[in-house]
């Protein structure tokens, strides 16, 4: 009889072992067979997996789970207890150290997959991911994508960390804004989440995978963690060792699609030995909207060390849900003045794709200057600022806006400052007034100042051309003058080019070209003139004058046409409408002055032949002037002699 009882007892034990261990492992092995993963049972009752020389642990899937309140409940009798604040309003019966809700082992088997299907998406429209390549040290499986998304975990990548290169002082405020992608619980198994951790220690710490969240470890030491957890890590009973404290023994496993955990957001701390505290749950997912929702989750975390009478307070916002709590995170680390912070992530064989990107990183007190177009809001690069203290003394100079129009000034102290723009972006008006800024000790993020600059308007040309003569003759010299005016106030044309190709009938007088601006560039090539003026401001004029000689090739008029072109430096590919001033001058013809000569006909004979013929004076035709003058002179002398004789005769009487 005793032998029968022993055999029966042995058979019962075998049945229990088969149902609780062997059968689940067979299912696991079947699911992993296609991936050539070797499954074996270790002494620690954990499943060891090997895939391409990678080892990973599947946490114990024992169906017995314990639910307790935030404070330890020591009672072995059956009664109902309230779970963490903010948890779904269900009651859990606990007693004899067992949970009231039994779970089917098959529900756990749905999680056994080698890789998740959903990939990390790109950056959301309307957001700008900060380049963190010079901000973080990347360890574990973390890697920085070209779109500045930090890819944390995925297939064969199970533990990731990014740690700040610069250590921070928690006696000063900070403000973080980032987006976290945690997979999609509606279509894939998800695990294990992302954690924001503040700690002391070395620069390249690597925490555990799985329920270690990439952060928890015996070597972590004192730390403060904001845990965004998508997977429920069960633990039968209370923790018995340091690693057990990483599990979710103190909260209930609310489930969503595919038996995924709805997810929770909680604050957890670790002590010097690496023991992790129970959850201080701040938020839960729900069945229809788990935290691993297939979308980017916006997370804001602000710390104000001056609030709560200097004890500090935290502000957390997750997808619009706001949580404020008087909490002193300085107490959670060994040295609050020398803190490394960062994001960590973990997964297991489910290989959930998880990632983050940052949109704001403010530590301490500072300024964020945004330089934009005052009309379009387009970011402007190249603006230069100086920062003055309250005594108007320069403390920072040459602050230049980058391609995103941003200038970030860090390590300031609370107080009054003045910001002065000393150089405007190209094509924009300078801001002539200084900006007064006051930084309060209670600020939790950098003060943002948006500066809008007005664009310099596009100039317009108005031109004319004149000549100093209304009529000219061949051989004369004309002086031409070409005027060009930028008629738009506050505009700029750079350059303005005046070109004149003299037509046939005009010849340029050497060294006669004169420009109104001595800095203008004058180029002469034969009868072609080109003068270039730079920086012609609005409502100002430029002028070119030169001389040209009218040549015999001129027609009835000489028409001279110039070309005046201007360029808007803000839009150099679209020149300002050119002008073509002209002037036309009549040319008066000149009749040559010469001596008119005639040829006398030679005498002819009666038969028409020309012979030796003597010509007699033609008294009846043409007066011989020489003979006439001679006769008049002789006559005058005779008259004079006669008059003298008469006068002498009269004297004698």
C-alpha positions as CSV (number, residue, x, y, z in Angstrom):
1,X,0.0,0.0,0.0
2,X,2.9,2.3,0.9
3,X,4.5,1.6,-2.5
4,X,1.2,2.5,-4.3
5,X,1.0,5.8,-2.3
6,X,4.6,6.6,-3.2
7,X,4.0,5.9,-6.8
8,X,0.9,8.0,-6.8
9,X,2.8,10.9,-5.2
10,X,5.6,10.6,-7.7
11,X,3.1,10.5,-10.6
12,X,1.4,13.7,-9.2
13,X,4.7,15.5,-9.0
14,X,5.5,14.5,-12.6
15,X,2.1,15.8,-13.7
16,X,2.6,19.1,-12.0
17,X,6.1,19.5,-13.5
18,X,4.8,18.7,-16.9
19,X,2.0,21.2,-16.7
20,X,3.9,24.0,-15.2
21,X,7.3,23.7,-16.8
22,X,7.7,21.2,-19.6
23,X,4.6,22.0,-21.5
24,X,5.2,25.8,-21.6
25,X,8.8,25.2,-22.7
26,X,7.6,22.9,-25.5
27,X,5.4,25.7,-26.8
28,X,8.3,28.1,-26.5
29,X,10.6,25.8,-28.4
30,X,8.0,25.3,-31.1
31,X,7.6,29.0,-31.6
32,X,11.4,29.5,-31.6
33,X,12.2,26.5,-33.8
34,X,12.2,28.4,-37.0
35,X,14.8,30.8,-35.6
36,X,17.1,27.9,-34.5
37,X,17.0,29.1,-30.9
38,X,18.1,26.5,-28.4
39,X,16.0,26.3,-25.3
40,X,17.3,24.7,-22.1
41,X,16.3,24.8,-18.5
42,X,18.8,26.3,-16.1
43,X,19.2,25.7,-12.4
44,X,17.6,29.1,-11.7
45,X,14.4,28.0,-13.3
46,X,14.9,30.5,-16.2
47,X,14.9,29.8,-19.9
48,X,18.2,30.3,-21.6
49,X,18.1,31.2,-25.3
50,X,20.9,31.1,-27.8
51,X,20.5,32.8,-31.3
52,X,23.7,33.5,-33.2
53,X,25.7,33.5,-30.1
54,X,23.3,35.8,-28.3
55,X,21.8,34.9,-24.9
56,X,18.7,36.3,-23.4
57,X,16.5,35.4,-20.5
58,X,12.8,35.0,-20.6
59,X,11.5,36.1,-17.3
60,X,9.6,33.5,-15.2
61,X,6.0,33.3,-16.5
62,X,4.6,31.8,-13.3
63,X,0.9,32.6,-13.2
64,X,1.0,33.5,-9.5
65,X,1.3,37.3,-9.1
66,X,1.0,39.4,-6.0
67,X,-0.8,42.8,-5.9
68,X,0.0,45.2,-3.0
69,X,-0.5,48.8,-2.3
70,X,2.3,51.4,-2.5
71,X,2.9,50.6,1.2
72,X,3.7,47.1,2.3
73,X,0.6,45.2,3.4
74,X,1.2,42.4,5.9
75,X,-1.9,40.3,6.1
76,X,-2.5,36.7,5.2
77,X,-6.3,36.9,5.5
78,X,-8.6,37.3,2.5
79,X,-9.5,41.0,2.0
80,X,-9.6,43.6,-0.7
81,X,-7.0,46.4,-1.0
82,X,-6.7,49.6,-3.1
83,X,-3.8,49.6,-5.6
84,X,-1.6,52.5,-6.6
85,X,-3.1,55.9,-7.1
86,X,-4.3,56.4,-10.6
87,X,-4.7,52.7,-11.3
88,X,-7.9,51.4,-12.9
89,X,-10.6,51.0,-10.2
90,X,-10.6,47.2,-9.7
91,X,-10.2,45.3,-6.5
92,X,-7.7,42.5,-6.1
93,X,-8.2,39.9,-3.4
94,X,-5.1,38.7,-1.8
95,X,-4.6,36.1,0.8
96,X,-2.2,33.3,1.7
97,X,0.3,35.1,-0.5
98,X,-1.6,34.3,-3.7
99,X,-3.3,36.5,-6.3
100,X,-7.1,36.3,-6.8
101,X,-6.8,36.3,-10.6
102,X,-5.4,33.1,-12.2
103,X,-4.0,33.5,-15.7
104,X,-3.9,30.8,-18.4
105,X,-0.4,29.8,-19.4
106,X,-1.5,30.1,-23.1
107,X,-1.9,33.8,-22.7
108,X,1.8,34.1,-21.9
109,X,2.7,32.1,-24.9
110,X,1.4,34.8,-27.2
111,X,4.4,36.9,-26.3
112,X,7.0,34.4,-27.6
113,X,8.2,36.0,-30.8
114,X,11.7,36.7,-32.1
115,X,11.1,40.1,-33.6
116,X,8.5,42.9,-33.6
117,X,6.9,43.9,-36.9
118,X,6.5,47.6,-36.4
119,X,9.5,49.8,-37.1
120,X,10.3,53.1,-35.4
121,X,8.7,55.9,-37.5
122,X,10.2,59.2,-38.6
123,X,10.0,62.5,-36.8
124,X,6.5,63.9,-36.4
125,X,5.5,66.7,-38.7
126,X,5.7,70.1,-36.9
127,X,8.5,68.9,-34.6
128,X,12.2,69.3,-34.9
129,X,14.5,66.6,-33.5
130,X,17.6,68.0,-31.8
131,X,21.0,66.6,-32.9
132,X,22.2,64.9,-29.7
133,X,25.4,63.4,-31.2
134,X,27.5,65.9,-29.1
135,X,25.2,65.8,-26.1
136,X,25.2,62.1,-25.3
137,X,27.6,59.2,-24.9
138,X,25.9,56.2,-26.7
139,X,26.3,52.8,-25.1
140,X,24.8,49.4,-25.4
141,X,22.6,49.0,-28.5
142,X,21.7,52.7,-28.9
143,X,22.5,54.4,-32.2
144,X,21.8,57.8,-33.6
145,X,19.8,57.9,-36.9
146,X,20.3,60.6,-39.6
147,X,17.0,62.2,-38.7
148,X,18.2,62.5,-35.0
149,X,16.0,59.8,-33.8
150,X,17.8,57.6,-31.2
151,X,17.2,54.0,-32.1
152,X,17.3,52.2,-28.8
153,X,16.3,48.5,-29.1
154,X,15.3,46.0,-31.8
155,X,16.2,42.5,-33.0
156,X,19.4,41.3,-31.4
157,X,19.7,44.7,-29.6
158,X,18.3,44.3,-26.0
159,X,19.8,47.0,-23.8
160,X,20.5,50.6,-24.7
161,X,21.7,53.7,-23.0
162,X,22.4,57.3,-23.8
163,X,24.2,59.3,-21.0
164,X,24.8,63.0,-20.9
165,X,28.4,64.1,-21.6
166,X,27.9,67.1,-19.4
167,X,27.1,66.6,-15.7
168,X,24.3,68.7,-14.2
169,X,23.6,70.3,-10.9
170,X,20.1,69.5,-9.5
171,X,20.2,72.6,-7.4
172,X,19.4,74.3,-10.7
173,X,16.2,73.7,-12.7
174,X,15.8,71.6,-15.9
175,X,13.2,71.0,-18.5
176,X,13.1,68.1,-20.9
177,X,10.8,67.4,-23.8
178,X,11.1,64.2,-25.8
179,X,9.1,61.7,-27.8
180,X,9.2,58.0,-27.1
181,X,8.1,55.2,-29.4
182,X,7.4,52.0,-27.5
183,X,6.0,49.7,-30.2
184,X,2.3,48.8,-30.9
185,X,0.6,46.5,-28.3
186,X,-2.4,46.1,-30.6
187,X,-0.4,44.2,-33.3
188,X,2.9,43.0,-31.6
189,X,4.2,41.8,-28.3
190,X,5.9,44.7,-26.6
191,X,8.7,44.9,-24.0
192,X,10.1,46.4,-21.9
193,X,10.1,50.1,-22.1
194,X,12.2,53.3,-21.7
195,X,13.5,54.9,-18.5
196,X,14.7,58.4,-17.7
197,X,17.5,58.1,-15.1
198,X,19.5,60.5,-13.0
199,X,22.5,59.0,-11.3
200,X,26.1,59.4,-10.2
201,X,29.0,57.2,-11.3
202,X,30.8,56.5,-14.5
203,X,30.1,57.9,-17.9
204,X,29.3,54.7,-19.7
205,X,27.2,52.6,-17.3
206,X,25.2,49.8,-18.9
207,X,22.3,48.4,-17.0
208,X,20.4,45.1,-17.3
209,X,18.2,44.0,-20.1
210,X,14.6,42.8,-19.8
211,X,13.1,44.0,-16.5
212,X,16.3,45.9,-15.8
213,X,15.0,48.6,-18.2
214,X,18.6,49.1,-19.4
215,X,19.2,50.9,-16.2
216,X,18.6,48.8,-13.1
217,X,21.6,46.9,-11.8
218,X,23.5,46.2,-8.6
219,X,26.1,48.6,-9.8
220,X,23.7,51.5,-10.5
221,X,23.8,52.9,-6.9
222,X,21.5,55.6,-5.8
223,X,19.4,56.9,-8.7
224,X,16.1,58.5,-9.6
225,X,14.2,57.0,-12.5
226,X,11.0,57.9,-14.5
227,X,9.9,54.5,-15.8
228,X,7.7,54.1,-18.9
229,X,7.1,50.4,-18.7
230,X,5.2,48.4,-21.3
231,X,5.7,44.9,-20.0
232,X,4.6,43.2,-16.7
233,X,7.5,41.3,-15.1
234,X,5.8,38.9,-12.6
235,X,7.3,37.7,-9.4
236,X,5.8,35.2,-7.0
237,X,5.7,36.7,-3.5
238,X,8.0,39.4,-2.2
239,X,11.5,40.1,-3.6
240,X,14.1,37.8,-2.1
241,X,17.2,39.3,-3.8
242,X,18.3,42.6,-5.4
243,X,17.3,41.5,-8.9
244,X,13.8,40.6,-7.7
245,X,13.2,44.2,-6.8
246,X,13.3,45.2,-10.5
247,X,10.1,43.2,-11.1
248,X,6.5,44.5,-11.0
249,X,5.5,42.5,-7.9
250,X,3.7,45.5,-6.3
251,X,1.3,46.4,-9.1
252,X,-1.4,44.6,-11.0
253,X,-1.1,43.4,-14.6
254,X,-3.8,45.2,-16.5
255,X,-3.9,43.9,-20.0
256,X,-4.7,45.0,-23.5
257,X,-4.6,43.4,-26.9
258,X,-2.6,40.1,-27.3
259,X,-2.4,40.0,-23.5
260,X,0.1,42.9,-23.5
261,X,0.4,45.0,-20.4
262,X,-1.4,48.3,-20.7
263,X,1.7,50.0,-19.5
264,X,2.4,52.3,-16.6
265,X,4.5,55.4,-15.8
266,X,6.1,55.5,-12.4
267,X,8.9,56.9,-10.4
268,X,11.3,54.4,-8.9
269,X,14.5,54.8,-7.1
270,X,17.4,52.6,-6.3
271,X,19.6,52.5,-3.2
272,X,23.4,52.2,-2.9
273,X,23.1,48.4,-3.3
274,X,21.0,48.7,-6.4
275,X,17.7,47.6,-4.8
276,X,14.8,49.1,-6.7
277,X,11.9,50.7,-4.8
278,X,8.2,49.9,-5.3
279,X,6.4,51.8,-8.0
280,X,5.2,55.4,-7.4
281,X,2.7,55.1,-10.3
282,X,1.8,58.4,-12.0
283,X,-0.2,57.1,-15.0
284,X,-1.7,54.0,-16.5
285,X,-2.5,53.0,-20.1
286,X,-5.8,51.4,-20.7
287,X,-7.2,48.6,-22.9
288,X,-8.1,50.8,-25.9
289,X,-5.1,53.1,-25.5
290,X,-2.1,51.3,-24.1
291,X,1.1,53.2,-23.6
292,X,2.7,51.2,-26.4
293,X,0.1,52.6,-28.9
294,X,2.1,52.6,-32.1
295,X,2.6,56.3,-32.0
296,X,5.1,58.8,-30.6
297,X,4.4,59.6,-27.0
298,X,5.2,63.2,-26.0
299,X,6.9,63.4,-22.5
300,X,7.7,66.6,-20.6
301,X,9.7,66.4,-17.3
302,X,10.4,69.6,-15.4
303,X,12.2,70.1,-12.1
304,X,11.9,73.2,-10.0
305,X,14.4,73.2,-7.1
306,X,13.0,76.4,-5.6
307,X,9.4,75.3,-5.3
308,X,7.8,73.8,-2.2
309,X,9.8,76.0,0.1
310,X,13.0,74.9,-1.5
311,X,12.2,71.2,-1.3
312,X,11.5,71.1,-5.0
313,X,8.7,69.9,-7.3
314,X,8.3,67.9,-10.5
315,X,6.0,68.4,-13.4
316,X,5.4,65.6,-15.8
317,X,3.2,65.6,-18.9
318,X,2.6,62.5,-21.0
319,X,0.4,62.8,-24.1
320,X,-1.3,65.8,-22.5
321,X,-1.9,64.1,-19.1
322,X,-0.4,66.5,-16.5
323,X,1.1,65.3,-13.2
324,X,2.5,67.7,-10.6
325,X,4.1,66.5,-7.4
326,X,6.1,68.0,-4.5
327,X,9.1,65.7,-4.8
328,X,12.8,66.3,-4.1
329,X,14.8,64.3,-6.6
330,X,18.0,65.5,-4.9
331,X,17.4,63.0,-2.2
332,X,17.5,60.1,-4.7
333,X,21.1,60.5,-5.7
334,X,24.4,60.5,-3.8
335,X,25.7,63.9,-5.1
336,X,23.0,66.2,-6.6
337,X,25.7,68.6,-7.8
338,X,27.4,66.1,-10.1
339,X,24.7,64.2,-11.9
340,X,24.7,62.2,-15.1
341,X,21.3,61.8,-16.7
342,X,20.1,59.9,-19.7
343,X,17.6,57.5,-21.3
344,X,17.8,53.8,-21.2
345,X,15.7,51.0,-22.8
346,X,15.5,47.3,-22.8
347,X,13.7,44.4,-24.5
348,X,14.1,40.6,-24.7
349,X,13.4,38.1,-27.3
350,X,10.4,40.1,-28.5
351,X,12.9,42.6,-29.9
352,X,10.5,45.5,-29.6
353,X,11.7,48.5,-31.7
354,X,11.9,51.4,-29.3
355,X,13.3,54.9,-29.8
356,X,13.3,58.5,-28.7
357,X,14.0,62.0,-30.0
358,X,14.4,65.2,-28.1
359,X,12.8,68.5,-28.9
360,X,14.0,70.5,-25.8
361,X,16.9,70.2,-23.4
362,X,17.3,72.9,-20.8
363,X,19.5,72.6,-17.8
364,X,20.2,75.5,-15.5
365,X,19.3,79.0,-16.5
366,X,19.6,80.3,-20.1
367,X,18.2,81.9,-23.2
368,X,16.9,80.6,-26.4
369,X,16.9,83.2,-29.2
370,X,14.8,82.5,-32.3
371,X,15.6,84.7,-35.3
372,X,12.8,84.7,-37.9
373,X,11.3,86.6,-40.8
374,X,8.8,89.0,-39.3
375,X,6.2,88.1,-41.9
376,X,6.7,84.4,-42.9
377,X,8.2,83.2,-39.6
378,X,11.0,81.5,-41.7
379,X,14.2,80.9,-39.6
380,X,17.0,83.3,-40.4
381,X,20.7,82.5,-40.0
382,X,23.6,85.0,-39.7
383,X,22.1,87.4,-37.2
384,X,24.7,88.5,-34.6
385,X,23.9,89.5,-31.0
386,X,25.8,90.7,-28.0
387,X,24.6,90.0,-24.4
388,X,25.0,92.7,-21.7
389,X,24.5,92.5,-18.0
390,X,22.4,94.8,-15.9
391,X,25.1,97.4,-15.9
392,X,25.1,97.4,-19.8
393,X,28.5,95.7,-19.8
394,X,29.2,93.1,-22.6
395,X,29.5,89.6,-21.2
396,X,29.0,87.6,-24.4
397,X,29.7,88.9,-28.0
398,X,29.3,87.4,-31.4
399,X,26.3,85.2,-30.8
400,X,25.3,84.0,-34.3
401,X,22.0,82.4,-35.3
402,X,22.4,79.0,-36.9
403,X,20.6,77.5,-39.9
404,X,17.6,77.0,-37.8
405,X,17.6,80.6,-36.7
406,X,18.6,79.5,-33.1
407,X,21.0,80.8,-30.5
408,X,21.2,79.0,-27.2
409,X,22.9,80.7,-24.3
410,X,23.6,78.5,-21.3
411,X,25.1,78.8,-17.8
412,X,23.5,82.1,-16.9
413,X,22.5,83.2,-13.4
414,X,19.1,84.7,-12.4
415,X,19.1,88.5,-13.0
416,X,18.6,91.2,-15.6
417,X,20.2,91.1,-19.1
418,X,20.1,93.1,-22.3
419,X,20.2,91.6,-25.8
420,X,21.5,93.8,-28.7
421,X,21.5,92.9,-32.4
422,X,24.7,94.1,-34.0
423,X,24.3,92.6,-37.4
424,X,21.1,91.7,-39.2
425,X,20.7,88.7,-41.5
426,X,21.6,89.4,-45.1
427,X,18.7,91.3,-46.8
428,X,17.0,92.3,-43.5
429,X,16.8,95.5,-41.5
430,X,18.8,95.7,-38.3
431,X,16.8,95.8,-35.0
432,X,17.9,99.1,-33.5
433,X,16.3,98.7,-30.0
434,X,17.8,96.4,-27.3
435,X,15.8,93.8,-25.5
436,X,15.6,93.7,-21.8
437,X,15.4,90.2,-20.2
438,X,14.9,89.1,-16.6
439,X,15.6,85.5,-15.5
440,X,13.8,84.5,-12.4
441,X,15.2,81.9,-9.9
442,X,11.9,79.9,-10.3
443,X,12.3,79.4,-14.1
444,X,12.3,75.7,-15.0
445,X,13.3,76.2,-18.6
446,X,15.3,78.6,-20.8
447,X,13.6,81.9,-21.6
448,X,12.7,82.0,-25.3
449,X,12.8,85.2,-27.2
450,X,11.6,85.3,-30.8
451,X,13.0,88.2,-32.8
452,X,11.4,89.1,-36.1
453,X,13.2,91.1,-38.7
454,X,11.7,93.0,-41.6
455,X,13.0,92.2,-45.0
456,X,14.6,95.0,-46.9
457,X,12.2,95.8,-49.8
458,X,13.1,95.3,-53.4
459,X,14.4,98.4,-55.2
460,X,13.1,99.8,-58.4
461,X,15.0,101.8,-61.0
462,X,14.1,105.1,-62.5
463,X,16.5,106.3,-65.3
464,X,17.1,109.2,-67.7
465,X,19.7,110.2,-70.3
466,X,20.4,113.7,-71.6
467,X,22.8,115.4,-74.1
468,X,24.2,118.9,-73.7
469,X,23.3,119.9,-77.3
470,X,20.0,119.9,-79.1
471,X,21.6,120.0,-82.6
472,X,25.1,119.0,-83.6
473,X,27.3,119.2,-86.6
474,X,29.9,116.7,-87.8
475,X,33.0,117.1,-85.8
476,X,31.3,118.5,-82.7
477,X,31.5,116.9,-79.3
478,X,28.4,115.9,-77.3
479,X,28.4,115.4,-73.5
480,X,26.0,112.6,-72.4
481,X,24.7,112.1,-68.8
482,X,22.9,108.9,-67.6
483,X,21.1,109.1,-64.3
484,X,19.8,106.0,-62.3
485,X,17.7,106.2,-59.1
486,X,16.6,103.5,-56.7
487,X,13.1,104.9,-55.9
488,X,12.1,102.5,-53.1
489,X,12.7,103.6,-49.5
490,X,14.9,101.4,-47.3
491,X,15.6,99.1,-50.3
492,X,19.0,98.1,-51.7
493,X,20.2,97.4,-55.2
494,X,23.5,95.7,-55.5
495,X,24.9,96.0,-58.1
496,X,23.5,98.6,-60.5
497,X,25.2,98.4,-63.9
498,X,25.1,101.1,-66.6
499,X,26.2,100.0,-70.1
500,X,26.4,102.2,-73.2
501,X,27.4,100.9,-76.7
502,X,27.9,104.0,-78.8
503,X,26.3,103.7,-82.3
504,X,27.9,104.4,-85.7
505,X,28.4,108.2,-86.1
506,X,29.7,108.6,-82.5
507,X,33.3,108.2,-81.3
508,X,34.1,108.1,-77.5
509,X,36.4,110.8,-76.4
510,X,39.3,109.2,-74.5
511,X,39.3,109.4,-70.7
512,X,36.0,111.3,-70.7
513,X,34.0,108.7,-68.6
514,X,33.2,110.0,-65.1
515,X,31.1,108.1,-62.4
516,X,29.4,109.8,-59.5
517,X,30.9,107.3,-57.1
518,X,34.6,107.1,-57.0
519,X,34.4,103.4,-55.9
520,X,32.4,102.5,-59.0
521,X,34.2,100.2,-61.5
522,X,34.6,101.8,-64.9
523,X,35.4,99.6,-67.9
524,X,35.9,100.9,-71.5
525,X,36.4,98.8,-74.6
526,X,36.5,100.8,-77.8
527,X,33.1,102.5,-78.0
528,X,31.6,100.3,-75.2
529,X,31.2,101.7,-71.7
530,X,30.3,99.7,-68.6
531,X,30.1,101.2,-65.1
532,X,29.2,99.1,-62.0
533,X,27.9,100.7,-58.8
534,X,27.6,98.7,-55.5
535,X,25.0,99.1,-52.7
536,X,22.7,101.7,-54.2
537,X,20.4,102.4,-51.3
538,X,16.7,103.4,-51.6
539,X,16.0,107.0,-52.7
540,X,19.6,107.6,-53.8
541,X,21.0,108.1,-57.4
542,X,24.1,107.3,-59.4
543,X,25.3,109.1,-62.5
544,X,27.7,108.5,-65.4
545,X,28.8,111.1,-67.9
546,X,31.0,110.9,-71.0
547,X,31.9,112.7,-74.2
548,X,31.5,111.6,-77.8
549,X,32.5,113.2,-81.1
550,X,30.1,113.2,-84.1
551,X,31.8,111.6,-87.1
552,X,31.1,111.9,-90.9
553,X,29.2,108.5,-90.6
554,X,26.4,110.2,-88.7
555,X,23.1,110.3,-90.4
556,X,20.4,112.9,-90.0
557,X,20.3,112.1,-86.3
558,X,22.5,110.3,-83.7
559,X,20.5,108.0,-81.4
560,X,22.3,106.8,-78.2
561,X,20.6,104.1,-76.1
562,X,22.0,103.0,-72.7
563,X,21.1,99.9,-70.6
564,X,20.7,100.2,-66.8
565,X,20.3,97.0,-64.7
566,X,19.9,96.5,-61.0
567,X,20.0,93.4,-58.8
568,X,18.1,92.8,-55.5
569,X,20.7,91.1,-53.2
570,X,17.8,89.3,-51.5
571,X,16.7,87.7,-54.7
572,X,19.8,87.8,-57.0
573,X,18.3,85.3,-59.5
574,X,15.5,87.7,-60.4
575,X,17.0,91.0,-61.6
576,X,15.0,94.2,-61.2
577,X,13.3,95.3,-64.4
578,X,16.0,96.9,-66.6
579,X,15.7,100.4,-68.0
580,X,16.9,101.7,-71.5
581,X,17.2,105.5,-71.4
582,X,17.9,107.1,-74.8
583,X,18.5,110.4,-76.4
584,X,18.3,111.3,-80.1
585,X,20.1,114.4,-81.5
586,X,19.6,116.0,-85.0
587,X,22.7,116.5,-87.1
588,X,22.8,119.7,-89.3
589,X,24.5,119.1,-92.7
590,X,27.4,121.5,-93.6
591,X,27.8,122.9,-97.3
592,X,31.4,123.1,-98.4
593,X,32.7,126.8,-99.1
594,X,34.8,126.9,-102.5
595,X,35.8,129.3,-105.5
596,X,33.5,129.3,-108.5
597,X,35.5,129.1,-111.8
598,X,34.2,129.5,-115.5
599,X,36.0,128.8,-118.8
600,X,35.8,131.4,-121.7
601,X,35.1,129.9,-125.1
602,X,37.9,130.1,-127.6
603,X,37.3,132.1,-130.9
604,X,36.2,130.2,-134.0
605,X,36.8,130.9,-137.7
606,X,33.8,131.2,-140.1
607,X,34.1,127.6,-140.8
608,X,34.0,126.7,-137.2
609,X,37.7,126.2,-136.7
610,X,39.6,127.9,-134.0
611,X,42.5,130.1,-135.2
612,X,44.8,132.9,-134.1
613,X,42.2,135.5,-133.4
614,X,42.9,138.9,-131.6
615,X,40.2,140.0,-129.3
616,X,39.2,143.7,-129.1
617,X,37.8,145.2,-125.9
618,X,34.1,144.5,-125.5
619,X,32.9,147.9,-124.7
620,X,29.3,147.1,-124.8
621,X,29.5,144.1,-122.7
622,X,31.7,144.0,-119.6
623,X,33.5,147.0,-118.0
624,X,37.2,146.8,-117.8
625,X,37.7,147.7,-114.2
626,X,41.5,148.4,-114.5
627,X,41.0,150.9,-117.3
628,X,38.2,152.6,-115.4
629,X,40.2,153.0,-112.2
630,X,43.1,154.4,-114.2
631,X,40.9,156.9,-116.0
632,X,39.4,158.1,-112.7
633,X,42.8,158.7,-111.2
634,X,44.0,160.7,-114.3
635,X,40.8,162.7,-114.2
636,X,41.2,163.5,-110.6
637,X,44.7,164.8,-111.1
638,X,43.6,167.0,-114.0
639,X,40.8,168.5,-111.9
640,X,43.2,169.1,-109.0
641,X,45.6,170.9,-111.3
642,X,42.9,173.0,-112.8
643,X,41.6,174.1,-109.4
644,X,45.1,175.2,-108.3
645,X,45.6,177.3,-111.4
646,X,42.3,179.1,-110.9
647,X,43.2,179.9,-107.3
648,X,46.6,181.3,-108.3
649,X,45.0,183.4,-111.0
650,X,42.7,184.9,-108.5
651,X,45.5,185.8,-106.2
652,X,47.3,187.6,-109.0
653,X,44.4,189.8,-109.7
